[in-house]
């Protein structure tokens, strides 16, 4: 650039000097014209030389520009030879990542397979559904998850309602237990006074019948009060080694008069006495009494009760002692069978709804359970299960 400017300045100065020389030639006296003309010719040649050198300089610059463009073109061509394959490789890599990290899990999700890292992503690559089928399957799975969420929400709402109901029942139970405790003392006094009057008076048959009715009603009230107290403040079981068969015999002897009054025929099926278990005889007897009295109330007069004893095996308890009590009553409707063990649920007008709840609590405290067996015929069958804990003798 600097050389070009100098040539242009030199050519301009030569042209200006030539013009001045020509002016001088016009005004010069005769005899000096040849010298001035020769000087003008030299100035013109200097301007022409500067112009030629300037053109040569521009030519060289143009050649350099062309060479630079050709170099850039060659560099671009060379770069394209590397960039295009690199782009193709990068595209393949991105496609592989998309297939493995996105489409692979979607396919496995659509097939119901686990999404863990070791499920074998390459297995069955050529099998399975098409993309549309996989999308449809994923959509169905999502809808299934939404349905599960709705069902879980419904179950939680039902659980909340059951909890509220249980809290209300607990409050009612505490209030009833307080009332029962207040009633029990005067009721005991009335019972003792009635017993003294019965022994001290000479009663006619009609009066004696009235006394028996009053005594029976007082016993019924005492049973209700005792049930409320035991349900609100259950006593701790006093375990000891005893055979459940002995408890069954003790219960039948205790209720012998009541069973004869109802005209109930009791059949005991026992191949041999059950082995001894850790049991509270009094509490187990109470559970059996509740079941037998419920059966008597359901059957009315001239009913039949069958008690079966046997040894079985139940997971996870292992070997168990089983007492099965069946009656010939009308049975329990299927729609309320899930409610019979709930506290305060009763189908009897004068029932407290605590007998079966207490029986279930007693069996659970003994490590066993009680359940209502589905009836194949008329009547109800309750099954009591007690674990047989084998003794382990260690040789010293």
Buried (B, 14 or more C-beta within 10 A) or exposed (E): EEEEEEBEEBBEBBBEBBEEBBEBBEEBEEEEEEEBBEBBEBBBEBBEBBBEBBEEBEEEEEEEEEEEEEEEEEEEEEEEEEEEEEEEEEEEEEEEEEEEEEEBBBBBBBEEBEEEEEEEBEEEEEEBEEEEEBEEBBEEEEEEEEEEEEEEEEEEEEEEEEEEEEEEBEEEBEEBBEEBBEBBEEBEEBBEEBEEEBEEEEEEEEEEEEBEEBBEEBEEBBBBBBBBBBBBEEEEBEBEEBBBBBBBBBBBEBBEEEBEEBEBEBEEEBEEEBBBBBBBBEBBBBBBBBBBBBBBBBBEEEBBBBBBBBEEEEEEBEEBBBBBBBBBBEBBEEEEBEEBBBBBBBBEEEBBBBBBBBBBBBBEBBBBBBBBEEBEEEBBBBBBBBBBEEEEEEEE
